[in-house]
Amino acid sequence: MNISAVLNEGMPWEQILTTAQMTGADLIIMGTHGRRGVARAVLGSVAERVVRLSPIPVLTVHEKAADHRGAQA
């Protein structure tokens, strides 16, 4: 498995998609804030745009998900 880091300037969603294509990535993994409603409408969602426009699979991870491991139901 090859993992690499790249630092680019520009619109985040465009740079993520362009870099994935240029490097021949098999998967994009990205974190999300999980904003909803007005906050999402005003701030937009880089993850949402990447998921919608990416020709390769995208795995999104929400930070809060880690808080629930081992929780009793």
C-alpha positions as CSV (number, residue, x, y, z in Angstrom):
1,M,0.0,0.0,0.0
2,N,1.3,3.4,-0.9
3,I,0.3,6.5,1.1
4,S,1.4,10.0,0.3
5,A,0.7,13.6,1.4
6,V,0.4,16.5,-1.0
7,L,-0.1,20.2,-0.2
8,N,-1.8,22.4,-2.9
9,E,-3.4,25.8,-3.0
10,G,-6.8,26.5,-4.5
11,M,-10.4,25.4,-4.0
12,P,-10.2,22.4,-1.7
13,W,-12.6,20.2,-3.6
14,E,-11.0,20.9,-6.9
15,Q,-7.5,20.2,-5.5
16,I,-8.6,17.0,-3.9
17,L,-10.1,15.7,-7.1
18,T,-7.2,16.9,-9.3
19,T,-4.6,15.4,-7.0
20,A,-6.5,12.1,-6.8
21,Q,-6.6,11.9,-10.6
22,M,-2.9,12.9,-11.1
23,T,-1.6,10.4,-8.6
24,G,-3.9,7.5,-9.8
25,A,-5.5,7.2,-6.3
26,D,-7.8,4.2,-5.7
27,L,-9.6,5.8,-2.8
28,I,-10.1,9.3,-1.2
29,I,-10.4,9.3,2.6
30,M,-11.5,12.5,4.2
31,G,-12.9,13.8,7.5
32,T,-16.2,15.6,7.8
33,H,-17.6,18.1,10.4
34,G,-21.2,16.8,9.8
35,R,-22.7,20.3,9.6
36,R,-26.4,20.5,8.7
37,G,-29.0,23.1,7.8
38,V,-27.9,26.7,7.7
39,A,-24.3,26.1,8.7
40,R,-23.9,23.7,5.8
41,A,-25.7,26.0,3.4
42,V,-23.5,29.0,4.4
43,L,-20.2,27.2,4.7
44,G,-20.8,24.5,2.0
45,S,-19.4,21.1,2.2
46,V,-16.1,20.1,0.6
47,A,-16.7,16.5,1.5
48,E,-20.1,16.5,-0.1
49,R,-18.8,18.0,-3.4
50,V,-15.9,15.5,-3.5
51,V,-18.3,12.6,-2.9
52,R,-20.7,13.9,-5.7
53,L,-18.0,14.6,-8.3
54,S,-15.4,12.0,-7.7
55,P,-15.0,9.2,-10.2
56,I,-13.3,7.0,-7.6
57,P,-14.7,5.9,-4.2
58,V,-14.7,8.3,-1.3
59,L,-14.7,7.3,2.4
60,T,-15.9,10.0,4.8
61,V,-15.2,9.7,8.5
62,H,-17.0,11.8,11.1
63,E,-15.0,12.6,14.2
64,K,-18.0,12.0,16.5
65,A,-18.2,8.4,15.3
66,A,-15.1,7.5,17.4
67,D,-16.8,8.9,20.6
68,H,-19.4,6.1,20.5
69,R,-17.1,3.1,20.5
70,G,-17.7,0.9,23.5
71,A,-20.8,2.9,24.5
72,Q,-23.6,1.0,26.2
73,A,-27.0,1.1,24.4
